[in-house]
Amino acid sequence: MVKIVWTSRSLTDLEEIGDYISRDSHNYAMLTLEKLIETAKLIETNPLIGRVVPEVKQTNIREIITGNYRIIYQISNKGFAYVLTIHHSSRLFSNNPAFKKNK
């Protein structure tokens, strides 16, 4: 069992997702956020549930896909799983601030 830690980036992602969807439907925004959070809770009991993120190719960085979203998390060897970002699948992954390369 691992403890889930939501990074500031992932919390910002949730807020932005909620804000965007609530423009059309507050109820659907709440349902979407609840679904994302509930899906992330699956990591607590089974940290290897997600697949390795293909763009990163590190075995400790994984993703669970739910609906149009990729919940990307990192497993630490100290009993934590850090939710790094919630990424909408229609966006280019290379533009995700959580994984931008510093030039």
C-alpha positions, 0 to 999 in steps of 0.5 A: 500500500502506498500513500498518494501525494498530489503535486501542485501541478496535478492540483492545478490540473484538476482546478483547470479541468474543473473550471473548463468543464464547468463553463458548460456544466457544473454538475458534469465538472464535479462528476469528472473531478470525482472520477479522476480522484477515485481512479487515482485512489486505485494506486494506493492498493496497487501502485503498478496498476498503470502502464509505463508512460510511453513518452518517458519510458521509466518504470517508476512513471506510470499512467492510468487512463480514464475517459479523456484523461491520463493520470500520470504518477511516479512511484517512489521506493519510500511508500509514496505515489506522486500524482505528477499531472492530469493530462488531456489526451487530445493535447500534445504530451510534449507540451505538458509543463510537468515534463518540459525539458529545460533548454 
